[in-house]
Amino acid sequence: MRALLTRPRFLLIVAGVFTAYLSVLVAKRGANHGDHAGGVAGAPTSAPPQGHARAALKEVEAGQALSLIGPSLVSTPEAANDVVFLTVAAAYGRCAPAHAHELGVMAARARLPVLAGLTSVLGPHTGSRSAWLAGIRELAARLPCDGPVDLSIGSFRQRVTLSGYVAAFPDSYFDPSLTSASAEFAGRSLAERATDTCNGVAYAVLPLDAPRAWQCTALRAQARRRVTGLCSGTADAAAQQIRDVVMRLPSTCQ
């Protein structure tokens, strides 16, 4: 089972460093501007006055430096996934500071290709890395802790709800519009899943690595849940049981 528990150190370092870096910077910015944790951190929210019309969906627009890569985000979903992840991770660190590192840890456990897509589109005409990193930080500082928001980065648009993205992570990395957790998670929070090393085993044998038919997505999710439950057993028995779970899947879903 030791081999199954191994995960790429590079991914863990990248996810952890960037999440921590952005979280700290955004937290400092939030403190200077009097921004406090909202619904994600469990703080109560006041109800709107009776008879008040429902407010229009909030739009948060990126600054000029980050907006330069908007066309690349439209044409390269992998890069868009990275930008949304980094923005949400930094905002989550501000809204729920006690849980600031959980998205980064879970990204490593799920072996997500964090930064691979974004790196592929950064070139001499997209501005400096420090400039777009500052742009992500500034965008995250204005992301609301509660409710949906439309992220606007140049020509790129993405609707996201912070609490929904967190609840559905890591699936939401590939589909940021998700608003609810998968049944695969068995009602466990991101905090619980991020600290469970057996999740690393489940994503190692059944990764979220490529688009598949919806039938496969559901079957693989169910199989990962079974693998997570099996991996705590004795090494030899658990390894065989996990192989059996995978082999019982249709060949196109393995």
C-alpha positions as CSV (number, residue, x, y, z in Angstrom):
1,M,0.0,0.0,0.0
2,R,3.0,2.3,0.4
3,A,3.3,2.8,-3.3
4,L,-0.3,3.7,-3.6
5,L,0.0,6.3,-0.9
6,T,2.9,8.1,-2.7
7,R,2.0,11.3,-4.4
8,P,4.1,13.7,-6.5
9,R,6.0,16.0,-4.2
10,F,6.0,18.7,-6.9
11,L,2.3,18.9,-7.0
12,L,2.0,19.1,-3.2
13,I,4.6,21.9,-3.1
14,V,3.0,23.9,-5.9
15,A,-0.5,23.7,-4.5
16,G,0.6,24.4,-1.0
17,V,2.9,27.2,-1.7
18,F,0.6,29.1,-4.1
19,T,-2.4,28.6,-1.9
20,A,-0.6,29.7,1.2
21,Y,1.0,32.7,-0.6
22,L,-2.2,33.9,-2.1
23,S,-4.1,33.3,1.2
24,V,-1.6,35.4,3.2
25,L,-1.6,38.3,0.8
26,V,-5.3,38.4,0.4
27,A,-5.8,38.1,4.2
28,K,-3.5,41.1,4.7
29,R,-5.4,43.1,2.1
30,G,-8.7,42.1,3.6
31,A,-7.6,43.2,7.0
32,N,-6.5,46.6,5.7
33,H,-9.9,47.1,4.1
34,G,-12.1,45.8,7.0
35,D,-13.2,42.7,5.1
36,H,-14.4,39.9,7.5
37,A,-15.3,36.3,7.0
38,G,-18.8,35.7,5.6
39,G,-21.0,32.7,5.2
40,V,-18.3,30.2,4.3
41,A,-16.8,30.6,7.7
42,G,-20.1,30.0,9.3
43,A,-20.8,33.6,10.3
44,P,-24.6,34.5,10.4
45,T,-25.8,36.8,7.6
46,S,-28.6,39.3,7.9
47,A,-31.7,38.9,5.8
48,P,-32.5,41.6,3.3
49,P,-35.3,44.0,4.2
50,Q,-38.8,42.8,3.5
51,G,-40.1,43.9,0.1
52,H,-36.5,44.6,-1.1
53,A,-36.0,43.4,-4.7
54,R,-33.5,40.6,-5.2
55,A,-30.1,42.1,-5.9
56,A,-28.6,41.5,-9.3
57,L,-25.9,38.9,-9.5
58,K,-22.6,40.4,-8.5
59,E,-19.8,40.6,-11.1
60,V,-16.2,40.8,-10.1
61,E,-14.0,42.1,-12.8
62,A,-10.2,41.5,-13.0
63,G,-7.7,44.3,-13.4
64,Q,-5.9,45.0,-16.7
65,A,-2.8,42.8,-16.1
66,L,-4.9,39.6,-15.5
67,S,-7.4,40.6,-18.2
68,L,-4.7,40.2,-20.8
69,I,-4.9,36.4,-20.5
70,G,-8.7,36.4,-20.8
71,P,-8.6,35.2,-24.5
72,S,-6.3,32.4,-23.5
73,L,-8.6,31.3,-20.7
74,V,-11.5,31.1,-23.2
75,S,-9.5,28.9,-25.6
76,T,-7.7,26.9,-23.0
77,P,-10.0,25.5,-20.3
78,E,-7.0,24.0,-18.4
79,A,-5.6,27.5,-17.8
80,A,-9.1,28.8,-16.8
81,N,-9.3,26.0,-14.2
82,D,-6.0,27.1,-12.7
83,V,-7.0,30.8,-12.5
84,V,-10.4,30.0,-10.9
85,F,-8.7,27.6,-8.4
86,L,-6.1,30.1,-7.4
87,T,-8.7,32.8,-7.0
88,V,-11.0,30.7,-5.0
89,A,-8.2,29.3,-2.8
90,A,-7.1,32.8,-1.9
91,A,-10.6,34.0,-1.2
92,Y,-11.3,30.9,0.9
93,G,-8.2,31.7,2.9
94,R,-9.7,35.1,3.7
95,C,-13.3,33.9,4.4
96,A,-12.3,30.8,6.4
97,P,-8.8,31.3,7.6
98,A,-8.8,28.2,9.8
99,H,-9.3,26.1,6.6
100,A,-6.9,28.1,4.3
101,H,-4.8,25.2,3.2
102,E,-7.4,22.6,2.6
103,L,-7.9,23.2,-1.1
104,G,-4.2,23.0,-1.7
105,V,-3.9,19.7,0.3
106,M,-6.9,18.2,-1.5
107,A,-5.5,19.3,-4.9
108,A,-2.4,17.3,-4.1
109,R,-4.3,14.3,-2.9
110,A,-6.4,14.3,-6.1
111,R,-3.2,14.8,-8.2
112,L,-4.8,17.8,-10.0
113,P,-2.7,19.4,-12.7
114,V,-2.5,22.7,-10.9
115,L,-0.6,25.4,-12.8
116,A,0.1,23.1,-15.8
117,G,-2.6,24.7,-17.9
118,L,-1.8,28.3,-16.8
119,T,1.9,27.9,-17.4
120,S,1.2,26.7,-21.0
121,V,-0.5,29.9,-22.0
122,L,1.8,32.4,-20.3
123,G,4.1,34.0,-22.8
124,P,5.9,37.2,-23.6
125,H,2.6,39.0,-24.5
126,T,0.7,38.1,-21.3
127,G,2.5,40.2,-18.8
128,S,4.8,39.2,-16.0
129,R,4.0,36.4,-13.6
130,S,4.2,38.9,-10.7
131,A,1.6,41.1,-12.4
132,W,-1.0,38.3,-13.0
133,L,-0.3,36.9,-9.5
134,A,-1.1,40.3,-8.1
135,G,-4.2,40.4,-10.3
136,I,-5.4,37.1,-8.9
137,R,-4.8,38.4,-5.4
138,E,-6.8,41.5,-6.1
139,L,-9.6,39.6,-7.7
140,A,-9.8,37.1,-4.8
141,A,-9.9,40.0,-2.3
142,R,-13.2,41.1,-3.9
143,L,-14.8,37.7,-4.2
144,P,-17.8,37.5,-1.8
145,C,-17.8,34.8,0.8
146,D,-21.5,34.2,0.2
147,G,-23.6,33.7,-2.9
148,P,-22.8,33.3,-6.6
149,V,-20.6,35.7,-8.5
150,D,-19.6,36.1,-12.1
151,L,-15.8,36.3,-12.5
152,S,-14.9,38.5,-15.4
153,I,-11.3,38.2,-16.7
154,G,-11.1,40.1,-20.0
155,S,-13.3,38.1,-22.4
156,F,-13.5,35.1,-20.0
157,R,-16.5,34.6,-17.8
158,Q,-17.1,32.1,-15.1
159,R,-19.9,31.9,-12.5
160,V,-18.8,30.5,-9.2
161,T,-20.0,30.2,-5.6
162,L,-17.2,29.9,-3.1
163,S,-19.0,27.5,-0.7
164,G,-20.2,25.4,-3.6
165,Y,-16.8,25.2,-5.2
166,V,-15.2,24.1,-1.8
167,A,-18.0,21.6,-1.1
168,A,-17.6,20.0,-4.6
169,F,-13.8,20.1,-4.7
170,P,-11.8,18.4,-6.3
171,D,-14.6,17.8,-8.9
172,S,-15.2,21.6,-9.1
173,Y,-11.6,22.1,-10.3
174,F,-12.8,20.9,-13.7
175,D,-16.3,22.3,-13.4
176,P,-16.3,25.5,-11.3
177,S,-20.0,25.9,-11.7
178,L,-20.7,23.0,-9.4
179,T,-22.6,24.0,-6.3
180,S,-23.1,20.8,-4.3
181,A,-20.9,17.9,-3.1
182,S,-20.8,14.6,-4.8
183,A,-22.4,11.5,-3.1
184,E,-18.9,10.1,-3.4
185,F,-17.9,12.3,-0.4
186,A,-20.4,10.6,1.9
187,G,-21.3,13.9,3.5
188,R,-17.7,14.6,4.7
189,S,-16.4,18.1,4.6
190,L,-13.4,19.2,2.6
191,A,-11.5,19.4,5.9
192,E,-12.2,15.7,6.7
193,R,-11.4,14.5,3.2
194,A,-8.2,16.5,2.9
195,T,-6.7,14.9,6.0
196,D,-7.7,11.4,4.9
197,T,-4.7,9.8,3.2
198,C,-6.9,7.1,1.8
199,N,-8.3,9.7,-0.5
200,G,-4.9,9.9,-2.1
201,V,-5.1,6.2,-2.7
202,A,-8.5,6.5,-4.3
203,Y,-7.4,9.2,-6.7
204,A,-4.2,7.4,-7.5
205,V,-6.0,4.4,-8.9
206,L,-9.0,6.3,-10.3
207,P,-7.8,9.8,-11.1
208,L,-9.8,12.7,-12.4
209,D,-7.6,12.8,-15.4
210,A,-9.8,13.0,-18.5
211,P,-13.4,13.6,-19.6
212,R,-15.5,10.5,-19.7
213,A,-19.0,9.5,-20.4
214,W,-21.3,10.4,-17.5
215,Q,-21.9,6.8,-16.8
216,C,-18.2,6.3,-16.2
217,T,-18.0,9.4,-14.0
218,A,-20.7,8.1,-11.7
219,L,-19.2,4.5,-11.6
220,R,-15.7,5.8,-11.0
221,A,-17.0,8.0,-8.2
222,Q,-18.7,5.1,-6.5
223,A,-15.5,3.0,-6.9
224,R,-13.3,5.7,-5.3
225,R,-15.7,5.7,-2.4
226,R,-15.2,1.9,-2.0
227,V,-11.4,2.2,-2.4
228,T,-11.3,4.9,0.3
229,G,-13.1,2.5,2.7
230,L,-10.8,-0.4,1.8
231,C,-7.4,1.1,2.0
232,S,-7.2,1.2,5.8
233,G,-7.1,-2.6,5.9
234,T,-3.9,-4.8,5.9
235,A,-1.7,-3.9,3.0
236,D,-1.8,-7.1,0.9
237,A,-5.5,-7.7,1.4
238,A,-6.4,-4.1,0.7
239,A,-4.3,-4.0,-2.4
240,Q,-6.1,-7.0,-3.9
241,Q,-9.5,-5.7,-2.9
242,I,-8.8,-2.3,-4.5
243,R,-7.6,-4.1,-7.7
244,D,-10.9,-6.0,-7.7
245,V,-12.9,-2.8,-7.4
246,V,-11.2,-1.3,-10.4
247,M,-11.4,-4.5,-12.5
248,R,-15.1,-4.7,-11.9
249,L,-15.6,-1.4,-13.8
250,P,-16.4,-1.6,-17.5
251,S,-13.2,-1.6,-19.4
252,T,-13.9,1.8,-20.9
253,C,-14.2,3.3,-17.4
254,Q,-11.1,1.8,-15.9
